[in-house]
Amino acid sequence: MFFRPEEGHGLPHNPFNALIVPRPIAWISTRGSAGIDNLAPYSFFSGAAYVPPQVMFASTGTKEDRDGTKDTLANIRESGVFCVNLVEEAATDAMNASSQTLPAGISEFDHAGLTRTACETIPCARLEGAPASMECKLVDIHKSRGASNYVVIGEVTGIHLRDDCMVNGQFDATRFNPLARMGYREYSVVREVFELSRPDD
Protein backbone atom coordinates (compact mmCIF):
# COMPACT_ATOMS: atom_id res chain seq x y z
CA MET A 1 0.00 0.00 0.00
CA PHE A 2 1.11 3.54 -0.77
CA PHE A 3 -0.69 6.81 -0.17
CA ARG A 4 0.02 10.52 -0.18
CA PRO A 5 -1.13 12.04 3.13
CA GLU A 6 -2.62 15.08 1.43
CA GLU A 7 -4.83 12.77 -0.66
CA GLY A 8 -6.05 10.64 2.26
CA HIS A 9 -5.40 7.03 3.20
CA GLY A 10 -8.79 5.41 2.68
CA LEU A 11 -8.44 3.39 5.90
CA PRO A 12 -10.78 3.35 8.90
CA HIS A 13 -8.13 5.19 10.94
CA ASN A 14 -5.05 7.23 10.09
CA PRO A 15 -2.00 4.91 10.38
CA PHE A 16 0.54 7.72 10.89
CA ASN A 17 0.79 7.44 14.70
CA ALA A 18 1.12 3.66 14.42
CA LEU A 19 4.33 4.07 12.41
CA ILE A 20 6.24 6.00 15.07
CA VAL A 21 6.27 3.45 17.89
CA PRO A 22 6.84 3.02 20.71
CA ARG A 23 6.85 6.65 21.81
CA PRO A 24 7.86 7.65 25.34
CA ILE A 25 5.34 9.81 27.15
CA ALA A 26 6.32 13.15 28.63
CA TRP A 27 3.91 13.92 31.46
CA ILE A 28 4.47 17.66 31.42
CA SER A 29 3.72 19.85 34.40
CA THR A 30 3.46 23.62 34.04
CA ARG A 31 2.17 26.57 36.03
CA GLY A 32 0.28 29.50 34.57
CA SER A 33 0.33 33.12 35.68
CA ALA A 34 -2.79 32.48 37.77
CA GLY A 35 -0.89 29.87 39.79
CA ILE A 36 -2.80 26.82 38.47
CA ASP A 37 -0.65 23.69 38.11
CA ASN A 38 -1.31 21.85 34.85
CA LEU A 39 -0.33 18.26 34.03
CA ALA A 40 -0.75 16.71 30.58
CA PRO A 41 0.76 13.78 28.62
CA TYR A 42 2.59 14.29 25.32
CA SER A 43 3.89 11.41 23.21
CA PHE A 44 5.60 13.45 20.50
CA PHE A 45 8.59 13.68 22.84
CA SER A 46 12.32 12.98 22.78
CA GLY A 47 15.74 14.07 23.93
CA ALA A 48 17.31 16.73 21.74
CA ALA A 49 20.93 17.14 22.90
CA TYR A 50 23.44 15.92 25.50
CA VAL A 51 25.43 19.08 26.31
CA PRO A 52 23.67 21.00 27.59
CA PRO A 53 20.96 18.38 28.07
CA GLN A 54 17.82 19.32 26.15
CA VAL A 55 14.42 17.76 25.50
CA MET A 56 11.76 18.48 22.92
CA PHE A 57 8.06 17.84 22.56
CA ALA A 58 5.35 18.78 20.10
CA SER A 59 2.00 20.32 20.95
CA THR A 60 -0.87 19.97 18.49
CA GLY A 61 -4.47 21.03 18.68
CA THR A 62 -6.30 23.72 20.61
CA LYS A 63 -8.69 24.37 23.48
CA GLU A 64 -11.62 26.75 23.34
CA ASP A 65 -10.40 28.74 26.35
CA ARG A 66 -6.85 29.13 24.99
CA ASP A 67 -5.82 31.30 22.07
CA GLY A 68 -4.97 28.75 19.38
CA THR A 69 -3.14 26.30 21.64
CA LYS A 70 -3.45 24.21 24.84
CA ASP A 71 -2.81 24.87 28.54
CA THR A 72 0.72 23.43 28.52
CA LEU A 73 2.06 25.63 25.74
CA ALA A 74 0.20 28.70 27.00
CA ASN A 75 1.72 28.22 30.47
CA ILE A 76 5.23 27.73 29.06
CA ARG A 77 4.90 30.94 27.09
CA GLU A 78 3.99 32.75 30.32
CA SER A 79 6.50 31.16 32.68
CA GLY A 80 9.41 30.05 30.46
CA VAL A 81 9.70 26.72 32.31
CA PHE A 82 8.20 23.23 32.44
CA CYS A 83 8.87 19.84 34.01
CA VAL A 84 8.89 16.46 32.22
CA ASN A 85 7.76 13.59 34.46
CA LEU A 86 8.16 9.98 33.31
CA VAL A 87 5.08 7.75 33.25
CA GLU A 88 5.23 4.32 34.88
CA GLU A 89 2.81 1.48 34.23
CA ALA A 90 1.27 1.93 37.69
CA ALA A 91 0.19 5.46 36.71
CA THR A 92 -1.62 4.46 33.51
CA ASP A 93 -5.11 5.38 34.72
CA ALA A 94 -3.98 8.66 36.29
CA MET A 95 -2.10 9.62 33.12
CA ASN A 96 -5.20 8.91 31.07
CA ALA A 97 -7.37 10.95 33.45
CA SER A 98 -5.01 13.90 33.12
CA SER A 99 -5.46 13.88 29.33
CA GLN A 100 -9.08 14.97 29.66
CA THR A 101 -9.86 18.42 28.28
CA LEU A 102 -10.60 20.57 31.33
CA PRO A 103 -11.15 24.30 31.82
CA ALA A 104 -7.89 26.21 32.23
CA GLY A 105 -8.73 26.97 35.88
CA ILE A 106 -8.82 23.30 36.93
CA SER A 107 -5.62 21.46 37.83
CA GLU A 108 -5.13 17.98 36.41
CA PHE A 109 -3.18 17.11 39.56
CA ASP A 110 -6.39 17.54 41.52
CA HIS A 111 -8.63 16.00 38.86
CA ALA A 112 -6.52 12.82 38.69
CA GLY A 113 -5.86 12.65 42.46
CA LEU A 114 -2.11 13.20 42.10
CA THR A 115 0.29 14.79 44.54
CA ARG A 116 2.57 17.61 43.44
CA THR A 117 5.76 18.88 44.99
CA ALA A 118 8.00 21.84 44.24
CA CYS A 119 10.78 21.73 41.68
CA GLU A 120 14.28 22.74 42.77
CA THR A 121 15.50 24.94 39.90
CA ILE A 122 12.32 26.36 38.38
CA PRO A 123 9.04 27.85 39.70
CA CYS A 124 6.92 24.85 38.78
CA ALA A 125 5.37 21.76 40.35
CA ARG A 126 6.51 18.23 39.57
CA LEU A 127 4.77 14.91 40.10
CA GLU A 128 5.65 13.50 43.50
CA GLY A 129 6.80 9.89 43.24
CA ALA A 130 7.46 9.93 39.49
CA PRO A 131 10.28 7.57 38.45
CA ALA A 132 12.14 10.61 37.15
CA SER A 133 11.45 14.28 36.55
CA MET A 134 13.40 16.74 34.41
CA GLU A 135 13.11 20.41 35.26
CA CYS A 136 13.41 22.48 32.09
CA LYS A 137 14.01 26.07 31.09
CA LEU A 138 12.52 27.10 27.76
CA VAL A 139 14.98 27.37 24.87
CA ASP A 140 12.66 27.83 21.92
CA ILE A 141 9.10 27.44 20.68
CA HIS A 142 9.07 26.68 16.97
CA LYS A 143 5.89 27.07 14.93
CA SER A 144 5.74 24.11 12.55
CA ARG A 145 3.55 23.66 9.48
CA GLY A 146 -0.16 23.24 10.03
CA ALA A 147 -2.60 24.91 12.35
CA SER A 148 -1.66 24.92 16.05
CA ASN A 149 1.46 22.73 15.62
CA TYR A 150 4.42 23.74 17.78
CA VAL A 151 7.74 22.18 18.79
CA VAL A 152 9.05 23.15 22.23
CA ILE A 153 12.71 22.75 23.22
CA GLY A 154 13.85 23.02 26.83
CA GLU A 155 17.21 22.85 28.59
CA VAL A 156 17.24 20.47 31.54
CA THR A 157 18.31 22.36 34.66
CA GLY A 158 17.56 19.69 37.28
CA ILE A 159 16.90 15.95 37.35
CA HIS A 160 15.10 13.93 40.02
CA LEU A 161 15.64 10.13 40.04
CA ARG A 162 13.54 7.93 42.31
CA ASP A 163 15.81 5.93 44.61
CA ASP A 164 14.25 2.54 43.89
CA CYS A 165 14.95 3.00 40.17
CA MET A 166 18.71 3.22 40.73
CA VAL A 167 20.61 -0.08 40.46
CA ASN A 168 24.41 -0.20 40.69
CA GLY A 169 24.69 3.45 39.75
CA GLN A 170 22.39 3.21 36.74
CA PHE A 171 18.78 4.28 36.16
CA ASP A 172 16.92 0.99 35.57
CA ALA A 173 13.70 1.29 33.55
CA THR A 174 12.61 -2.24 34.46
CA ARG A 175 12.14 -1.06 38.05
CA PHE A 176 9.12 1.04 37.02
CA ASN A 177 8.12 -0.29 33.56
CA PRO A 178 7.72 2.82 31.38
CA LEU A 179 4.42 3.34 29.62
CA ALA A 180 4.76 3.96 25.88
CA ARG A 181 2.33 5.22 23.27
CA MET A 182 1.60 3.12 20.23
CA GLY A 183 -0.85 3.86 17.39
CA TYR A 184 -4.58 4.43 17.54
CA ARG A 185 -5.69 3.90 21.20
CA GLU A 186 -2.90 1.41 21.92
CA TYR A 187 -0.20 1.58 24.55
CA SER A 188 2.70 -0.68 25.51
CA VAL A 189 4.83 -1.29 28.59
CA VAL A 190 8.60 -1.78 28.64
CA ARG A 191 9.32 -4.97 30.58
CA GLU A 192 12.47 -6.30 28.94
CA VAL A 193 15.73 -4.67 27.88
CA PHE A 194 18.95 -5.92 26.30
CA GLU A 195 22.41 -4.47 25.77
CA LEU A 196 24.01 -3.99 22.37
CA SER A 197 27.50 -2.60 21.87
CA ARG A 198 28.16 -0.31 18.93
CA PRO A 199 30.82 -1.33 16.42
CA ASP A 200 33.02 1.58 17.58
CA ASP A 201 32.76 0.73 21.31
Accessible surface in RSA format (square Angstrom, percent):
REM  Atomic radii and reference values for relative SASA: ProtOr
REM  Chains: A
REM  Algorithm: Lee & Richards
REM  Probe-radius: 1.40
REM  Slices: 20
REM RES _ NUM      All-atoms   Total-Side   Main-Chain    Non-polar    All polar
REM                ABS   REL    ABS   REL    ABS   REL    ABS   REL    ABS   REL
RES MET A   1   167.72  86.9  72.90  48.2  94.82 225.8  66.87  56.8 100.86 133.6
RES PHE A   2   158.39  79.2 128.68  79.7  29.70  77.3 131.91  80.0  26.48  75.8
RES PHE A   3    59.10  29.6  43.19  26.7  15.91  41.4  48.54  29.4  10.56  30.2
RES ARG A   4   123.94  52.0 121.70  62.0   2.24   5.3  13.14  18.0 110.81  67.2
RES PRO A   5   109.86  80.1  89.69  81.8  20.17  73.3  92.40  76.3  17.46 108.5
RES GLU A   6   143.10  82.2  98.52  74.5  44.58 106.1  68.02 131.6  75.08  61.3
RES GLU A   7   130.15  74.7  91.28  69.1  38.88  92.6  41.76  80.8  88.39  72.2
RES GLY A   8    40.48  49.9   0.00   N/A  40.48  49.9  30.61  84.0   9.87  22.1
RES HIS A   9    45.60  24.9  35.27  24.5  10.33  26.4  22.17  22.8  23.43  27.3
RES GLY A  10    84.44 104.1   0.00   N/A  84.44 104.1  44.83 123.0  39.62  88.7
RES LEU A  11    70.74  39.4  56.84  40.7  13.90  34.9  58.11  40.8  12.62  34.0
RES PRO A  12   123.32  89.9  86.89  79.2  36.43 132.4 100.13  82.7  23.19 144.1
RES HIS A  13   123.31  67.4 116.00  80.6   7.30  18.7  73.80  76.1  49.51  57.6
RES ASN A  14    87.10  60.1  74.04  71.5  13.07  31.5  23.98  57.7  63.12  61.0
RES PRO A  15    16.79  12.2  16.79  15.3   0.00   0.0  16.79  13.9   0.00   0.0
RES PHE A  16   103.70  51.9 103.32  64.0   0.37   1.0 103.70  62.9   0.00   0.0
RES ASN A  17    54.05  37.3  52.93  51.2   1.12   2.7   5.36  12.9  48.69  47.1
RES ALA A  18    29.81  27.4  16.72  25.8  13.09  29.8  16.86  23.7  12.95  34.3
RES LEU A  19   128.32  71.5  98.06  70.2  30.26  76.1 101.92  71.6  26.40  71.1
RES ILE A  20    79.44  45.2  75.63  56.3   3.81   9.2  79.44  57.2   0.00   0.0
RES VAL A  21    58.15  38.3  29.02  26.3  29.13  70.2  29.32  25.5  28.83  78.2
RES PRO A  22    85.35  62.2  68.38  62.3  16.97  61.7  68.46  56.5  16.89 105.0
RES ARG A  23    12.10   5.1  11.48   5.9   0.63   1.5   8.95  12.2   3.16   1.9
RES PRO A  24    69.24  50.5  64.53  58.8   4.72  17.1  68.56  56.6   0.69   4.3
RES ILE A  25     7.13   4.1   3.01   2.2   4.12   9.9   3.01   2.2   4.12  11.2
RES ALA A  26     0.00   0.0   0.00   0.0   0.00   0.0   0.00   0.0   0.00   0.0
RES TRP A  27     0.48   0.2   0.48   0.2   0.00   0.0   0.48   0.3   0.00   0.0
RES ILE A  28     0.00   0.0   0.00   0.0   0.00   0.0   0.00   0.0   0.00   0.0
RES SER A  29     0.09   0.1   0.09   0.1   0.00   0.0   0.09   0.2   0.00   0.0
RES THR A  30     0.44   0.3   0.00   0.0   0.44   1.1   0.00   0.0   0.44   0.7
RES ARG A  31    75.13  31.5  73.16  37.3   1.97   4.7  22.83  31.2  52.30  31.7
RES GLY A  32    12.06  14.9   0.00   N/A  12.06  14.9   6.97  19.1   5.09  11.4
RES SER A  33   102.46  86.6  58.62  78.2  43.84 101.0  47.66 101.5  54.80  76.8
RES ALA A  34    91.01  83.7  52.51  81.0  38.50  87.6  65.38  92.1  25.63  67.9
RES GLY A  35    43.75  54.0   0.00   N/A  43.75  54.0  23.56  64.7  20.19  45.2
RES ILE A  36    59.06  33.6  57.32  42.7   1.74   4.2  59.06  42.5   0.00   0.0
RES ASP A  37    10.30   7.2   9.20   9.2   1.09   2.6   0.01   0.0  10.29  10.3
RES ASN A  38     7.08   4.9   7.02   6.8   0.06   0.1   2.84   6.8   4.24   4.1
RES LEU A  39     0.00   0.0   0.00   0.0   0.00   0.0   0.00   0.0   0.00   0.0
RES ALA A  40    18.70  17.2  18.70  28.9   0.00   0.0  18.70  26.3   0.00   0.0
RES PRO A  41    31.67  23.1  13.47  12.3  18.20  66.2  13.78  11.4  17.89 111.2
RES TYR A  42    19.13   8.9  15.02   8.5   4.11  10.7  16.95  12.7   2.17   2.7
RES SER A  43    23.38  19.8  15.91  21.2   7.47  17.2   3.70   7.9  19.68  27.6
RES PHE A  44    70.34  35.2  61.10  37.8   9.24  24.0  67.09  40.7   3.26   9.3
RES PHE A  45    25.98  13.0  12.53   7.8  13.45  35.0  13.89   8.4  12.09  34.6
RES SER A  46    57.28  48.4  54.12  72.2   3.16   7.3  27.99  59.6  29.29  41.0
RES GLY A  47    53.43  65.9   0.00   N/A  53.43  65.9  29.22  80.2  24.20  54.2
RES ALA A  48    45.92  42.2   9.33  14.4  36.59  83.2  16.25  22.9  29.67  78.6
RES ALA A  49    46.62  42.9  23.52  36.3  23.10  52.5  35.94  50.6  10.68  28.3
RES TYR A  50   200.59  93.7 186.97 106.4  13.62  35.4 143.97 108.2  56.63  69.8
RES VAL A  51   139.66  91.9 112.82 102.1  26.84  64.7 112.82  98.0  26.84  72.8
RES PRO A  52    59.42  43.3  57.78  52.7   1.64   6.0  59.42  49.1   0.00   0.0
RES PRO A  53    57.73  42.1  57.73  52.6   0.00   0.0  57.73  47.7   0.00   0.0
RES GLN A  54    35.44  19.8  32.21  23.5   3.23   7.7   1.15   2.4  34.29  26.0
RES VAL A  55     7.94   5.2   7.94   7.2   0.00   0.0   7.94   6.9   0.00   0.0
RES MET A  56    66.78  34.6  66.78  44.2   0.00   0.0  47.54  40.4  19.24  25.5
RES PHE A  57     3.46   1.7   0.93   0.6   2.53   6.6   3.46   2.1   0.00   0.0
RES ALA A  58    22.48  20.7  18.46  28.5   4.02   9.1  18.46  26.0   4.02  10.6
RES SER A  59     0.64   0.5   0.62   0.8   0.01   0.0   0.01   0.0   0.62   0.9
RES THR A  60    57.32  40.8  54.96  55.7   2.36   5.6  26.20  35.2  31.13  47.1
RES GLY A  61    32.25  39.8   0.00   N/A  32.25  39.8  28.95  79.4   3.30   7.4
RES THR A  62    75.70  53.8  49.52  50.2  26.18  62.4  17.81  23.9  57.90  87.5
RES LYS A  63    24.59  12.0  16.78  10.3   7.81  18.6  21.61  19.5   2.98   3.2
RES GLU A  64   189.62 108.9 147.86 111.9  41.76  99.4  69.56 134.5 120.06  98.0
RES ASP A  65    75.96  53.2  43.48  43.3  32.49  76.8  49.00 115.3  26.96  26.9
RES ARG A  66    51.80  21.8  40.36  20.6  11.44  27.2   8.83  12.1  42.97  26.0
RES ASP A  67   141.07  98.8 117.80 117.3  23.27  55.0  44.52 104.8  96.55  96.3
RES GLY A  68    33.97  41.9   0.00   N/A  33.97  41.9  26.39  72.4   7.58  17.0
RES THR A  69     3.16   2.2   2.94   3.0   0.22   0.5   2.48   3.3   0.68   1.0
RES LYS A  70    66.97  32.7  66.97  41.1   0.00   0.0  26.47  23.8  40.50  43.1
RES ASP A  71     8.27   5.8   7.71   7.7   0.56   1.3   4.89  11.5   3.38   3.4
RES THR A  72     1.19   0.8   0.69   0.7   0.50   1.2   0.00   0.0   1.19   1.8
RES LEU A  73     0.00   0.0   0.00   0.0   0.00   0.0   0.00   0.0   0.00   0.0
RES ALA A  74    12.56  11.5  10.17  15.7   2.39   5.4  11.75  16.6   0.81   2.1
RES ASN A  75     3.81   2.6   3.81   3.7   0.00   0.0   0.00   0.0   3.81   3.7
RES ILE A  76     0.01   0.0   0.00   0.0   0.01   0.0   0.00   0.0   0.01   0.0
RES ARG A  77   112.43  47.2  81.68  41.6  30.75  73.2  41.39  56.6  71.04  43.1
RES GLU A  78    95.54  54.8  55.26  41.8  40.27  95.9  35.24  68.2  60.30  49.2
RES SER A  79    42.75  36.1  11.88  15.9  30.87  71.1  21.23  45.2  21.52  30.2
RES GLY A  80    21.94  27.1   0.00   N/A  21.94  27.1  19.11  52.4   2.83   6.3
RES VAL A  81    12.94   8.5  12.91  11.7   0.03   0.1  12.91  11.2   0.03   0.1
RES PHE A  82     0.00   0.0   0.00   0.0   0.00   0.0   0.00   0.0   0.00   0.0
RES CYS A  83     0.00   0.0   0.00   0.0   0.00   0.0   0.00   0.0   0.00   0.0
RES VAL A  84     0.03   0.0   0.01   0.0   0.01   0.0   0.01   0.0   0.01   0.0
RES ASN A  85     0.00   0.0   0.00   0.0   0.00   0.0   0.00   0.0   0.00   0.0
RES LEU A  86    38.87  21.6  38.04  27.2   0.82   2.1  38.06  26.7   0.80   2.2
RES VAL A  87     4.67   3.1   0.21   0.2   4.46  10.7   0.61   0.5   4.06  11.0
RES GLU A  88    30.52  17.5  30.33  22.9   0.19   0.5   1.03   2.0  29.49  24.1
RES GLU A  89    58.81  33.8  54.42  41.2   4.39  10.5  20.02  38.7  38.78  31.7
RES ALA A  90    96.06  88.3  51.29  79.2  44.76 101.8  63.68  89.7  32.38  85.8
RES ALA A  91    16.93  15.6  13.06  20.2   3.87   8.8  16.93  23.8   0.00   0.0
RES THR A  92    45.51  32.4  45.20  45.8   0.31   0.7  42.69  57.3   2.82   4.3
RES ASP A  93   121.51  85.1 114.19 113.7   7.32  17.3  39.43  92.8  82.09  81.9
RES ALA A  94    20.68  19.0  14.77  22.8   5.91  13.4  18.89  26.6   1.78   4.7
RES MET A  95     5.02   2.6   5.02   3.3   0.00   0.0   1.18   1.0   3.85   5.1
RES ASN A  96    90.63  62.5  86.33  83.4   4.31  10.4   8.06  19.4  82.57  79.8
RES ALA A  97    34.85  32.0  25.18  38.9   9.66  22.0  34.50  48.6   0.34   0.9
RES SER A  98     1.93   1.6   0.00   0.0   1.93   4.4   0.00   0.0   1.93   2.7
RES SER A  99    61.31  51.8  34.56  46.1  26.75  61.6  23.95  51.0  37.36  52.3
RES GLN A 100   100.56  56.2  87.02  63.6  13.54  32.2  33.17  70.6  67.39  51.1
RES THR A 101   105.46  75.0  80.74  81.9  24.71  58.9  51.11  68.6  54.35  82.2
RES LEU A 102    15.36   8.6  12.11   8.7   3.25   8.2  13.72   9.6   1.64   4.4
RES PRO A 103    78.80  57.4  73.33  66.8   5.47  19.9  78.08  64.5   0.72   4.5
RES ALA A 104    31.17  28.7  21.24  32.8   9.93  22.6  21.53  30.3   9.64  25.5
RES GLY A 105    54.15  66.8   0.00   N/A  54.15  66.8  30.84  84.6  23.31  52.2
RES ILE A 106    77.94  44.4  74.46  55.5   3.49   8.4  76.48  55.1   1.47   4.0
RES SER A 107     8.11   6.9   5.03   6.7   3.08   7.1   5.03  10.7   3.08   4.3
RES GLU A 108     6.15   3.5   6.15   4.7   0.00   0.0   0.00   0.0   6.15   5.0
RES PHE A 109     0.03   0.0   0.03   0.0   0.00   0.0   0.03   0.0   0.00   0.0
RES ASP A 110    94.80  66.4  71.19  70.9  23.61  55.8  33.77  79.5  61.03  60.9
RES HIS A 111    78.94  43.1  45.98  32.0  32.96  84.3  36.00  37.1  42.94  50.0
RES ALA A 112    21.25  19.5   0.00   0.0  21.25  48.3   4.95   7.0  16.29  43.2
RES GLY A 113    67.92  83.8   0.00   N/A  67.92  83.8  36.58 100.4  31.33  70.2
RES LEU A 114    37.89  21.1  24.93  17.8  12.96  32.6  27.01  19.0  10.88  29.3
RES THR A 115    78.97  56.2  70.69  71.7   8.27  19.7  39.89  53.6  39.07  59.1
RES ARG A 116    77.02  32.3  62.09  31.7  14.93  35.5  25.75  35.2  51.27  31.1
RES THR A 117    41.40  29.4  32.80  33.2   8.60  20.5  11.60  15.6  29.80  45.0
RES ALA A 118    71.77  66.0  60.88  93.9  10.90  24.8  62.83  88.5   8.94  23.7
RES CYS A 119    14.64  11.1   0.00   0.0  14.64  34.4   0.00   0.0  14.64  15.8
RES GLU A 120   137.97  79.2 104.31  78.9  33.65  80.1  32.16  62.2 105.80  86.4
RES THR A 121    72.16  51.3  37.09  37.6  35.07  83.6  45.85  61.6  26.31  39.8
RES ILE A 122    15.46   8.8   5.23   3.9  10.22  24.6   8.77   6.3   6.69  18.1
RES PRO A 123    93.61  68.2  79.74  72.7  13.87  50.4  90.70  74.9   2.91  18.1
RES CYS A 124     1.82   1.4   0.01   0.0   1.81   4.2   0.01   0.0   1.81   2.0
RES ALA A 125     1.91   1.8   1.91   2.9   0.00   0.0   1.91   2.7   0.00   0.0
RES ARG A 126    44.74  18.8  44.74  22.8   0.00   0.0   0.00   0.0  44.74  27.1
RES LEU A 127    11.13   6.2  11.13   8.0   0.00   0.0  11.13   7.8   0.00   0.0
RES GLU A 128    97.03  55.7  82.24  62.2  14.78  35.2  25.36  49.1  71.66  58.5
RES GLY A 129    41.65  51.4   0.00   N/A  41.65  51.4  31.97  87.7   9.68  21.7
RES ALA A 130    11.40  10.5   0.32   0.5  11.08  25.2   2.37   3.3   9.03  23.9
RES PRO A 131     1.41   1.0   1.41   1.3   0.00   0.0   1.41   1.2   0.00   0.0
RES ALA A 132     5.18   4.8   4.60   7.1   0.58   1.3   5.18   7.3   0.00   0.0
RES SER A 133     1.17   1.0   0.93   1.2   0.24   0.6   0.24   0.5   0.93   1.3
RES MET A 134    35.20  18.2  35.20  23.3   0.00   0.0  15.61  13.3  19.59  26.0
RES GLU A 135     0.03   0.0   0.03   0.0   0.00   0.0   0.03   0.1   0.00   0.0
RES CYS A 136     0.00   0.0   0.00   0.0   0.00   0.0   0.00   0.0   0.00   0.0
RES LYS A 137   103.19  50.3 103.19  63.3   0.00   0.0  53.57  48.2  49.62  52.9
RES LEU A 138    49.26  27.4  30.84  22.1  18.42  46.3  30.84  21.7  18.42  49.6
RES VAL A 139    77.31  50.9  45.76  41.4  31.55  76.0  50.01  43.5  27.30  74.1
RES ASP A 140    68.96  48.3  65.16  64.9   3.80   9.0  16.77  39.5  52.19  52.0
RES ILE A 141    43.88  25.0  20.57  15.3  23.30  56.2  20.57  14.8  23.30  63.2
RES HIS A 142   100.13  54.7  97.50  67.8   2.64   6.7  60.40  62.3  39.73  46.2
RES LYS A 143    96.91  47.3  79.37  48.7  17.54  41.8  70.88  63.8  26.03  27.7
RES SER A 144    33.74  28.5  27.96  37.3   5.79  13.3  26.67  56.8   7.07   9.9
RES ARG A 145   228.79  96.1 209.88 107.0  18.91  45.0  92.32 126.2 136.46  82.7
RES GLY A 146    45.58  56.2   0.00   N/A  45.58  56.2  32.99  90.5  12.59  28.2
RES ALA A 147    93.60  86.1  64.29  99.2  29.31  66.7  73.35 103.3  20.24  53.6
RES SER A 148    18.69  15.8  12.54  16.7   6.15  14.2   3.50   7.5  15.19  21.3
RES ASN A 149    39.94  27.5  39.94  38.6   0.00   0.0   5.79  13.9  34.15  33.0
RES TYR A 150    33.26  15.5  32.56  18.5   0.70   1.8   7.51   5.6  25.76  31.8
RES VAL A 151    32.81  21.6  32.67  29.6   0.14   0.3  32.67  28.4   0.14   0.4
RES VAL A 152     0.00   0.0   0.00   0.0   0.00   0.0   0.00   0.0   0.00   0.0
RES ILE A 153    43.73  24.9  43.73  32.6   0.00   0.0  43.73  31.5   0.00   0.0
RES GLY A 154     0.00   0.0   0.00   N/A   0.00   0.0   0.00   0.0   0.00   0.0
RES GLU A 155    46.98  27.0  46.98  35.5   0.00   0.0   0.08   0.2  46.90  38.3
RES VAL A 156    12.98   8.5   3.68   3.3   9.30  22.4   3.68   3.2   9.30  25.2
RES THR A 157    51.40  36.6  22.50  22.8  28.90  68.9  31.06  41.7  20.34  30.8
RES GLY A 158    16.50  20.3   0.00   N/A  16.50  20.3  15.93  43.7   0.57   1.3
RES ILE A 159   100.68  57.3  66.37  49.4  34.31  82.7  66.37  47.8  34.31  93.1
RES HIS A 160    38.85  21.2  33.87  23.5   4.98  12.8  23.43  24.1  15.42  17.9
RES LEU A 161    80.29  44.7  57.79  41.3  22.50  56.6  58.56  41.1  21.73  58.5
RES ARG A 162    61.92  26.0  53.19  27.1   8.73  20.8  41.48  56.7  20.44  12.4
RES ASP A 163   127.94  89.6 114.94 114.4  13.00  30.8  39.10  92.0  88.84  88.6
RES ASP A 164    74.23  52.0  62.15  61.9  12.09  28.6  49.43 116.3  24.81  24.7
RES CYS A 165     0.00   0.0   0.00   0.0   0.00   0.0   0.00   0.0   0.00   0.0
RES MET A 166    70.09  36.3  51.91  34.4  18.18  43.3  52.17  44.4  17.92  23.7
RES VAL A 167    41.30  27.2  34.84  31.5   6.46  15.6  38.29  33.3   3.01   8.2
RES ASN A 168   148.73 102.6 106.20 102.6  42.53 102.4  39.23  94.4 109.50 105.8
RES GLY A 169    69.80  86.1   0.00   N/A  69.80  86.1  34.88  95.7  34.92  78.2
RES GLN A 170   129.77  72.6 126.00  92.1   3.78   9.0  35.69  76.0  94.09  71.4
RES PHE A 171    70.56  35.3  42.64  26.4  27.91  72.6  42.64  25.9  27.91  79.9
RES ASP A 172    37.24  26.1  32.36  32.2   4.88  11.5  12.00  28.3  25.24  25.2
RES ALA A 173    29.47  27.1  25.60  39.5   3.88   8.8  25.60  36.0   3.88  10.3
RES THR A 174    48.59  34.6  32.89  33.3  15.71  37.4  19.79  26.6  28.80  43.5
RES ARG A 175   129.64  54.4 105.60  53.8  24.04  57.2  24.11  32.9 105.53  64.0
RES PHE A 176    10.16   5.1   1.66   1.0   8.50  22.1   6.37   3.9   3.79  10.9
RES ASN A 177    33.16  22.9  33.16  32.0   0.00   0.0   0.27   0.6  32.89  31.8
RES PRO A 178    28.75  21.0  28.75  26.2   0.00   0.0  28.75  23.7   0.00   0.0
RES LEU A 179     6.95   3.9   3.73   2.7   3.22   8.1   3.73   2.6   3.22   8.7
RES ALA A 180     5.99   5.5   5.99   9.2   0.00   0.0   5.99   8.4   0.00   0.0
RES ARG A 181    33.01  13.9  33.01  16.8   0.00   0.0   3.36   4.6  29.65  18.0
RES MET A 182    51.23  26.5  51.03  33.8   0.20   0.5  50.82  43.2   0.40   0.5
RES GLY A 183     1.42   1.8   0.00   N/A   1.42   1.8   0.00   0.0   1.42   3.2
RES TYR A 184    93.97  43.9  75.31  42.9  18.65  48.5  67.62  50.8  26.35  32.5
RES ARG A 185   211.51  88.8 194.31  99.1  17.20  41.0  78.76 107.6 132.75  80.5
RES GLU A 186    99.00  56.8  94.00  71.1   5.00  11.9  37.22  72.0  61.78  50.4
RES TYR A 187    86.67  40.5  57.31  32.6  29.35  76.4  39.83  29.9  46.84  57.7
RES SER A 188    44.80  37.9  37.54  50.1   7.26  16.7  14.57  31.0  30.24  42.4
RES VAL A 189    36.76  24.2  18.19  16.5  18.57  44.7  18.23  15.8  18.54  50.3
RES VAL A 190    50.07  32.9  44.73  40.5   5.34  12.9  50.07  43.5   0.00   0.0
RES ARG A 191   139.28  58.5 119.74  61.0  19.54  46.5  53.62  73.3  85.65  51.9
RES GLU A 192   156.85  90.1 133.56 101.0  23.29  55.5  50.40  97.5 106.45  86.9
RES VAL A 193   101.01  66.5  70.37  63.7  30.64  73.8  76.13  66.1  24.88  67.5
RES PHE A 194   172.35  86.2 142.19  88.1  30.16  78.5 149.32  90.5  23.03  65.9
RES GLU A 195   171.51  98.5 142.36 107.7  29.14  69.4  63.12 122.1 108.39  88.5
RES LEU A 196   152.96  85.2 121.12  86.6  31.84  80.0 124.66  87.5  28.30  76.1
RES SER A 197    91.25  77.1  66.72  89.0  24.53  56.5  29.62  63.1  61.63  86.3
RES ARG A 198   178.20  74.8 170.66  87.0   7.54  17.9  47.56  65.0 130.64  79.2
RES PRO A 199   140.66 102.5 100.21  91.3  40.45 147.0 113.45  93.7  27.21 169.1
RES ASP A 200   143.79 100.7 109.75 109.2  34.04  80.5  36.82  86.7 106.97 106.7
RES ASP A 201   129.27  90.6  61.89  61.6  67.38 159.3  54.45 128.2  74.82  74.6
END  Absolute sums over single chains surface
CHAIN  1 A    11692.5       8796.9       2895.5       6361.8       5330.7
END  Absolute sums over all chains
TOTAL         11692.5       8796.9       2895.5       6361.8       5330.7
